[in-house]
Amino acid sequence: MQTANTSPVTVDFMRRFTASEQFDKVFREGMGLVEETADYLDGPGRKDARLLDRHGAVAYAAESMRLTTRLMQLASWLLLQRAIGAGEMNPEEVQHERRRITLGEIGHGNPVSGAEQLPTALLDIIDRSLSLHQRILKFDAMLGLQARSENTGNLSPVSSQIDRIAAAFGNRS
């Protein structure tokens, strides 16, 4: 879609996304969950872990490791998106950092013997981290489609629709 001056309307989805209330909410939630997890594992979690038998202690160690790995990857993704949206990184830095983040392999792991003993507080944090992980996977997929369409010079159907809406409202951002 083109405007009256015949230049194509381009919508910078990344900047809009990272400046949105939705991204801000997810960012705050993710960083808050990282902090809450650290507080739990360094405080009440240590006491909870001492109450477990050998199988429960192994399950606690395995699940807390999965949890911290998941949260560090999610936090890295959130911080990267914020930096990209703010224009703080060049394309080479972005690609380098994207290769270091692995979102797909940090979901549910295989069941561990003794998992039925895990403290409720830990299970709650794990569930919330998995929920956040699923939302971030969806955002990452959307942003990946945007980036691929920009790299190939082709507009994705979503980009095309966003451009049409922006043009209809006279938005030239």
C-alpha positions in Angstrom: 0.0 0.0 0.0 1.3 3.4 -0.8 0.5 6.9 0.5 -0.2 10.0 -1.6 3.5 10.7 -1.9 3.9 7.2 -3.5 6.4 6.0 -0.9 5.6 2.6 0.8 4.5 2.7 4.3 6.8 0.6 6.5 5.8 -0.3 10.1 8.7 -1.1 12.4 7.0 -3.9 14.2 10.0 -4.5 16.6 10.0 -0.9 17.8 6.3 -0.9 18.2 6.3 -4.2 20.0 9.0 -3.4 22.4 7.4 0.0 23.1 4.0 -1.6 23.8 2.3 -2.1 27.1 2.1 -5.8 26.2 5.9 -6.2 25.9 6.4 -4.1 29.0 4.1 -6.3 31.0 5.9 -9.5 29.8 9.3 -7.9 30.5 8.3 -7.0 34.0 6.8 -10.4 34.6 9.9 -12.2 33.3 12.4 -10.1 35.3 10.2 -10.3 38.4 10.0 -14.1 38.1 13.8 -14.2 37.8 14.1 -12.2 41.0 11.4 -14.2 42.8 13.0 -17.5 41.8 16.4 -16.3 43.1 14.9 -15.2 46.4 13.0 -18.5 46.8 16.0 -20.8 45.9 18.4 -18.8 48.2 15.9 -18.7 51.1 12.8 -20.8 51.7 13.7 -23.2 48.9 16.9 -24.3 50.8 14.7 -25.1 53.8 12.2 -26.9 51.7 14.9 -29.0 50.0 16.3 -30.1 53.4 12.9 -31.8 54.1 13.1 -34.1 51.1 14.3 -37.6 50.9 17.1 -38.6 48.5 14.8 -39.0 45.5 13.0 -35.7 46.3 16.3 -33.9 46.7 17.4 -35.2 43.2 14.1 -34.1 41.7 14.4 -30.7 43.4 18.0 -30.2 42.1 16.9 -31.2 38.5 13.8 -29.0 38.5 15.5 -26.0 40.0 18.3 -26.3 37.4 15.8 -26.5 34.6 13.9 -23.6 36.1 17.0 -21.4 36.3 18.2 -22.3 32.8 14.7 -21.5 31.4 14.5 -18.2 33.2 18.0 -17.1 32.1 17.2 -17.9 28.5 13.8 -16.0 28.8 15.5 -13.1 30.5 18.2 -13.0 27.8 15.5 -13.0 25.1 13.6 -10.2 26.8 16.7 -8.1 27.2 17.7 -8.7 23.6 14.3 -7.6 22.3 14.5 -4.5 24.4 18.0 -3.6 23.0 16.9 -4.3 19.4 13.8 -2.2 19.8 15.9 0.7 21.3 18.3 0.5 18.4 21.2 -0.3 20.7 22.6 -3.2 18.6 23.8 -3.5 15.0 22.6 -6.4 12.9 25.7 -8.5 13.4 25.5 -8.2 17.2 21.8 -9.1 17.0 22.5 -12.3 15.0 25.4 -13.3 17.4 23.2 -12.8 20.5 20.2 -14.6 18.9 22.4 -17.7 18.3 23.2 -17.8 22.0 19.6 -17.9 23.1 17.8 -21.3 23.0 14.1 -21.2 23.7 12.9 -24.4 22.3 14.7 -26.9 24.6 13.8 -25.4 28.0 10.2 -26.5 28.5 9.1 -29.5 30.4 11.7 -32.1 31.0 11.3 -35.8 31.5 9.6 -36.8 34.7 12.0 -37.4 37.6 11.6 -39.9 40.4 10.7 -38.0 43.5 9.0 -35.1 41.7 5.8 -35.8 43.7 7.7 -34.4 46.8 8.5 -31.0 45.2 7.4 -28.1 47.3 4.3 -26.3 46.2 6.1 -22.9 46.0 8.6 -24.4 43.6 5.9 -26.0 41.5 4.1 -22.7 41.3 7.2 -20.9 40.0 7.8 -23.7 37.5 4.3 -23.4 36.2 4.5 -19.7 35.8 7.9 -19.9 34.1 6.4 -22.5 31.6 3.5 -20.2 30.9 5.9 -17.3 30.3 8.0 -19.6 28.1 5.0 -20.4 25.9 4.1 -16.7 25.4 7.7 -15.8 24.6 7.8 -18.7 22.1 4.8 -17.1 20.3 6.3 -13.7 20.3 9.6 -15.1 19.0 7.7 -16.8 16.2 5.9 -13.6 15.3 9.2 -11.6 15.3 11.0 -14.4 13.3 8.4 -14.1 10.6 8.8 -10.3 10.6 12.6 -10.6 10.3 12.5 -13.2 7.6 10.1 -11.1 5.5 12.3 -8.1 6.0 15.5 -10.0 5.0 13.9 -11.4 1.8 12.3 -8.1 0.9 8.9 -9.8 0.9 6.0 -8.5 3.0 4.4 -11.2 5.1 0.6 -11.2 5.1 0.6 -9.7 8.6 3.1 -7.0 7.6 0.9 -6.2 4.6 -2.2 -5.9 6.7 -0.4 -3.7 9.3 0.9 -1.5 6.5 -2.6 -1.1 5.1 -4.0 -0.2 8.5 -1.2 2.3 9.1 -1.8 3.9 5.7 -5.6 4.1 6.4 -4.9 6.1 9.5 -2.2 8.2 8.0 0.5 6.8 10.3 4.0 7.2 8.8 6.1 5.7 11.5 
